[in-house]
Amino acid sequence: FLFWFLVFFLINRYYFEIKLPKALTIASLSISGLICILVLLIGTMPNHIYKVKRDFDIEVLTTGYTFFWEHRERPKYEDYKEIDKPK
């Protein structure tokens, strides 16, 4: 943003004056104003919840990438299904 601002600023100041139509100026200001309002509305929603520590346990699965010449047993799908696990 700073780069393009400087390019247009220097062109406008030293080479020639950049004249924009009034309709284009009003349209671009309206669009940027709407975007700012939407960002503020989304940012001030009260249902944003950020937690530092997770309140659930995780389970590390023994899966991963191997090269095709390395033979390793594939994990069994049945071992990772939550429905079939005994409680």
N, C-alpha and C positions, 0 to 999 in steps of 0.2 A: 504494500500500500504506500509506504513511504517513497519507494522508488518511482512509482507512477505519479504520485503527487509532485515530486520534484521535477520530473520530466515535463508535466503539464504546466507547472508553475514557471519553470524557466522558459518554456516556449511562449507562454502568455506574456511574460515580462519582457523578454529580450527580442523575440522574433516578430510575432504578430499577436494581436489580441484575439482570443478564442471567444466567439460569440455563439451562445447556445439559444435556441428558441425558447420562449417563455413556457410553452406547453411541455417541452422536454424537461425543463428545470422543475416545474410543478409536479410532473409525473414521477421523476426520480426522487424528489423530496418526499412525496406521498408514499411511495413504495418503501423507502428506507425508514420512514416514520412508522409504518405498519409493522415492519420487521422488528424494529426496536420495541414496540408495544407488545408484540407476541413474545419476544424474548423475555421481557419483564414479567409478563403473565405466567409464562412457564417457570421462570426462576422463583416466583413468589408463591407457587402452589404449596399448600401446607402438607401434602402427602409425600414429600420427598423424605426418604429415610436413609441415612448413611450410618452404617455400623462399622466400628473399628474391629471388633471381634465377632466371628460367626457364632451363632447360637445353635449350631447343629454339627454333628460329627460327620467326618468324611471317611471314605474307605478307599484305599489305594488299590487299584486293580493291576494285575500283572499282565498288562498288554503293552504293546509297543511295536516299533518298526524293526524288522530284521532284514538282512539281505537275502536274496533268493537262494544263495548257496549255503546259508546257515540254516540247518534244519532244527526247528524248535517246535514242540507240540503247540498246537493252537489251543487257546483257552476254550473251555466248554461254555457254551452259551447258557446252559442250565445253571451253572454256578453263579451267574450274575443276575438272574431274574429275581426280582423282589417278591413276586407273587408266590413262587414255589419254595422259598426259603422257609425252613421251620423256625418258629418263634420260640 
